[in-house]
Amino acid sequence: MSRLKQNNFTESDLEKYVYVDMEGNKGRNIKNVIIDTKYYIDPKTNEEMTQIVAYVAKKFSDTLLESQNCGEETFTVDILLKNLSVKDINYEYIKYLAEILKQLFPERLSQARLIHPPRYFISAYDIIKKFIDPPTRKKIIFVKEKN
């Protein structure tokens, strides 16, 4: 498994990491943002962090607009965690990304599906969830397989 850990990355690298599923949710008009941790990019500088967060925010915005075009006001996020290792997690980046997305898209998340979470992630979530507001916490589900 190869991680994109270099100092420079391309838009093509970002497109593998975060993309939009315009097919929606099994007949519903809510659209999905897919975050594939297999292609996780670890920002090395503040400039890289800003670039990645801007790209992710644009994908969320595109997804919300597509949902709104279909009469919905929310979107879902699927986070593919199968290949994520604890050493890959940049907590500063994740915290920054979550705060930016929360500010840009208040009350727009329909559901966040954490797909194929490693065991350590489920244990860590028990600690982390204390910092997530209760309405958002109710929208987070763990999925063994993407249906």
N, C-alpha and C positions, 0 to 999 in steps of 0.2 A: 504494500500500500504506500503510495507516494503522497506526501503532503506538500502543499505549495507554501514553503517557508522562506522563500527568497525575499530580498529587499524590494525587488521590482516585480510587478505583476501586471498583466494585461487585462483589458476588458473581457477577453475570452476566458481568462481565469475566473473573473468575477461571475460571468454568465454560467459557469459550471457550479459555482458555489451557491448562487441565489438565482432562482428563475420563477416564472409565473406559469401556473397551470390554468389555461383559459377554458378548460373543459368543465370546470366547476365541481360541485359535490353531488355526484349521483343524481342528476336531474334537477338539483337546486341551482339557483342562479348565483350563489355565493362562490367567488373565485378563490383560488389557493395561491399562496406564496410558498415555494419549496426552498428550504435551506438544507443543502446536502453537505454534512460535515466531512464527508469523504474528501471534499475539495476545500476544506477550511483554510482560510488565509489568515495568518497571524500577523497583524500590523506591527512593524518594528519601530515606527516613528509616529508622532502625532499627525503628520501629514498623511501617512498611509491610513491611519485610523479614520481620519476625516474622509478620505477618498472612499474607503470601504463603506462607511456608514452612509455617506451620500448615495452610493450606488444601491445599498439595501433599501434606504428610504424611498428612492425612486421606484424600485420594484414594488414596494408596498403601495405607493401612490398609484402606480399603473393598475395594480390589482383592485384597489378600491374603486377606481374609475370604471373598470370593467364590470365590477359588481353593480355599481350605481347605474350603468347603462342597461342592466338587466333588472333594475328595480329593487336592488338590495343596498343596504347601507353598511354592510360589514364584509369581512373577508376572513379566511382561515389561514393558518400557518401550519405547515407540516415540516417538522425538523427531523431529518433522517440522522439518527444518532449511532447507527450500527458500528461505524468505524472510528468513533470518537474515543480518544484516550485522555486520561486526566492530565497528562503532561501537555496536551494540545490546548488546553483552555487558558485563555488570556482573560482573567477576571476583570481587569480594568476595562478592556475593550467590550466585553459582554455587558457590564454594568452601564457603560456609556451608551452603547447601542440600545439597550432596553429603555433607558431614560429618554433618549431622543425619540424613539418610536412611540413611547407613551405620550410624549408632548405633542407629537405631530398627528397622532391618530387616536385621540381619546375616545373610548367606548366604541371603537370600530372593529375590535377583535371579536369574531364569533366563537372561534375555538382555536386552541393551539394543541396540535397533536404531536407528542414526542414519540417517534416511531423507532422501535428497536433500541430502547435505552439500555445501556450496560447496567449491571447490578449496582456498581459504585455510584452511578448517576442517580438512581432511585433513592439510595441512602443519602446522598448529598442533597437531593431535593427536599428531603424531610427537614433539613436545616435551613436551606435557602428559602423555602416557602414562607417562612416567618416574615420575610422582607417583601413579600408580594401582597398587594392589597386583596382582601377576601373576594371581591367581585371578579378580579382577574384570575385568582387561584381556582375558582369554580370552572373556568374556561379551559384549564389545562388538563389534558388526559394523556395517559400512557397507553401506547398501542404496541402489541408484540409484532404484528404484521400490518402493513398497509393494505386495507381492503379495497 
